[in-house]
Amino acid sequence: MLMALQQLVSTITPFEDTTSLRMVLGAITTQPVLDVLVAAALTWAAHSSVAVVLLVMSLASKGAVPPDAAFALVLGANLGTAINPVLEGVVGDDPVARRLPVGNLLNRLLGCVVGLVLLGRLGVLMVRLDPDPARAVADFHTLFNLMLAGAFLPVLGPFAALLRKLLPARVEAADPSRPRYLDLAAVENPAIALAAAAREALRMADALEGMLGGAGEVLGATDRRRLGEVRRLDDVLDRLNRAIRDYLSALEPDALSESDHRRLSEILVFTTNLEAAGDVIARDVMGHLAKRLKRGLPMPQSERAEARRLLERLAATVRAAAAVFMTEDARAARLLVAEKEAFRELEAAATTAHFSRLRARTTQGTGAGTGSESAPGARSGTGAGTGAAPRPGTEPEDDAEAGSFLHLDLLREFKRLNSHLVAAAAYPVLEGQGELLSNRLRADP
């Protein structure tokens, strides 16, 4: 850098005695403010205050500019060097990142204003201290920065508070779909990277639990916008799962041990099943509830209470799956698998009850039809016989039947949800300990 600066001065030296340059310098050196602006512009263009100060020193040593004008040019060089960080040094649009460069610019701007006011006295003092013009320019540059630092050091606290007020931090709502723990620098260390991915996977479990809570609130809602709020959480699961998958794919396979490969597989199984569970809620569970709203079939209080109880049970299953995923405890994994059997029994019982109601209704309908044929006056043409209009109450019974079918569909989706949760955490743990059969078929048919 010093060689480049020396080369710059050597290149410019032959032009310092030209008549045109001296005329231009003579025109601007009579206006100190213009000197400051010209030097600031040159410094901004050159991206170096030192280069401009060396140029001013060279001009002053040849007598091309008088001392006061040289000192004003030095002030401009100090101001121009603070412009580049403001225009080019800030990445992004966060106001916090602009505090330091803006504070530096204000610092130097105030220093230049004071320097211009005292320029006459300071110029005389500097010439007396060192008659050499070039040396006086260098001394003035050093003295200006020392005095500026000494003046602002005692008031840095209030100055920083002013900058915080002028450039407040931008308040942004936390994006739940943005990964928090996937540190790219940790990719070189598989153990740390896998731990970071597992921690991010737990955020997916939190999001899924939030979806279940939102589904519980939608059960008795009449506003379709509530359905959209739950479905938006599914986008969070999709993005987090994609980010975790991309992060794990960046790990070098040769750097992973056998246990690392197993843990990586467990994380992928966990996140994939959580995403699938989110799809079941967003597409199927919310779809059944939307169908009820569209048909105007409010959920009976008993069915709503049962659905909420099952959603709370599923939320507890999500927490249990997250615990099994982190601890890999076989006992907890077996308890989680038992939940799958419980939901299977619930669905079977609900299906049996539903068809029992249908059978009873069919039997009642047949009895009513037989009685009408044998009743006196059935053939009198009054319209009371079998060819008469539908019986009063038929439509409410049809609505009840449709609602019962929708309730069965809802229970079926709850069972699918539970299956994904069991597959997410329990199966990998039990398979690793050899406690799973290869299939559920009997050995000898």
Long-range contacts (C-beta under 8 A, 24 or more apart in sequence): 5-50, 5-51, 5-54, 8-51, 8-54, 8-55, 9-54, 9-55, 9-58, 12-55, 12-58, 13-58, 16-58, 16-59, 16-62, 16-64, 17-62, 17-64, 21-64, 22-64, 25-59, 25-64, 25-65, 25-69, 28-69, 29-65, 29-66, 29-68, 29-69, 29-72, 30-69, 32-68, 32-69, 32-72, 32-116, 32-119, 33-72, 33-116, 35-69, 35-72, 35-73, 35-75, 35-76, 36-72, 36-73, 36-75, 36-76, 36-79, 36-112, 36-116, 37-76, 38-73, 38-76, 39-72, 39-73, 39-74, 39-75, 39-76, 39-77, 39-79, 39-80, 40-76, 40-77, 40-79, 40-80, 40-83, 41-76, 41-80, 42-76, 42-77, 42-80, 43-76, 43-77, 43-79, 43-80, 43-81, 43-83, 44-80, 44-83, 44-84, 44-87, 47-84, 48-81, 49-77, 49-78, 49-80, 49-81, 52-76, 52-77, 52-80, 53-77, 53-137, 53-138, 53-141, 56-137, 57-133, 57-134, 57-137, 57-138, 58-134, 60-133, 60-134, 60-136, 60-137, 61-132, 61-133, 61-134, 63-133, 67-123, 67-126, 67-127, 67-133, 67-136, 68-119, 68-120, 68-123, 70-133, 70-136, 70-137, 70-140, 71-115, 71-119, 71-122, 71-123, 71-126, 71-137, 71-140, 72-116, 72-119, 74-137, 74-140, 74-141, 74-144, 75-111, 75-112, 75-115, 75-116, 75-119, 75-144, 76-112, 77-141, 78-108, 78-111, 78-112, 78-141, 78-144, 78-145, 79-105, 79-108, 79-109, 79-112, 81-108, 82-107, 82-108, 82-109, 93-170, 94-169, 94-170, 95-167, 95-168, 95-169, 95-170, 96-167, 96-169, 96-170, 98-167, 99-160, 99-163, 99-164, 99-167, 102-163, 102-166, 102-167, 103-159, 103-160, 103-163, 107-148, 107-152, 107-159, 108-148, 111-144, 111-147, 111-148, 111-151, 115-144, 176-203, 176-207, 176-233, 176-236, 177-235, 177-236, 177-239, 177-240, 178-239, 179-240, 179-243, 179-244, 179-247, 182-243, 182-244, 182-247, 184-247, 184-250, 187-247, 187-250, 187-251, 190-251, 190-252, 190-255, 190-256, 190-257, 190-260, 191-260, 193-247, 193-248, 193-251, 194-248, 194-251, 194-260, 194-263, 194-264, 194-267, 196-247, 197-244, 197-247, 197-248, 197-264, 197-267, 198-263, 198-267, 198-325, 198-326, 200-240, 200-243, 200-244, 200-247, 201-240, 201-244, 201-267, 201-270, 201-271, 201-274, 201-325, 202-322, 202-325, 202-326, 203-240, 204-237, 204-240, 204-241, 204-244, 204-271, 204-274, 204-275, 205-274, 205-318, 205-319, 205-321, 205-322, 205-325, 207-233, 207-236, 207-237, 207-240, 207-278, 208-237, 208-274, 208-277, 208-278, 208-281, 208-318, 209-315, 209-318, 209-319, 211-237, 211-278, 211-281, 211-282, 212-281, 212-311, 212-312, 212-314, 212-315, 212-318, 213-311, 213-315, 215-281, 215-285, 215-286, 215-289, 215-311, 216-307, 216-308, 216-311, 216-312, 218-286, 218-289, 219-289, 219-299, 219-304, 219-307, 219-308, 219-311, 220-299, 220-304, 222-293, 224-290, 224-293, 227-286, 227-289, 227-290, 227-293, 230-281, 230-282, 230-286, 231-282, 231-286, 233-278, 233-282, 234-278, 234-279, 234-281, 234-282, 237-274, 237-275, 237-278, 238-275, 238-278, 240-271, 241-271, 241-272, 241-274, 241-275, 244-271, 245-271, 262-432, 265-428, 266-325, 266-428, 266-429, 269-423, 269-424, 269-427, 269-428, 270-321, 270-325, 270-424, 270-425, 270-428, 272-424, 273-420, 273-421, 273-423, 273-424, 274-420, 274-424, 276-420, 277-417, 277-420, 277-421, 277-424, 280-413, 280-416, 280-417, 280-420, 281-417, 284-413, 284-416, 285-410, 285-413, 285-414, 285-417, 288-406, 288-409, 288-410, 288-413, 289-410, 291-406, 292-403, 292-406, 295-402, 297-399, 297-402, 297-403, 297-406, 299-403, 299-407, 300-403, 303-403, 303-407, 307-407, 307-410, 307-414, 310-346, 310-411, 310-414, 311-414, 313-339, 314-414, 314-417, 314-418, 314-421, 317-418, 317-421, 317-422, 318-421, 320-425, 321-421, 321-422, 321-424, 321-425, 321-426, 322-425, 324-425, 324-426, 324-429, 325-424, 325-425, 328-429, 328-432, 329-429, 330-429, 330-430, 330-433, 330-435, 333-425, 333-426, 333-427, 333-429, 333-430, 334-426, 334-430, 334-435, 336-421, 336-422, 336-425, 336-426, 337-422, 337-426, 337-427, 337-430, 339-418, 339-421, 339-422, 340-418, 340-419, 340-422, 343-414, 343-415, 343-418, 343-419, 344-415, 346-411, 346-415, 347-408, 347-411, 347-412, 347-414, 347-415, 350-407, 350-408, 350-411, 351-408, 354-404, 354-405, 354-407, 354-408, 357-404, 358-401, 361-397, 361-401
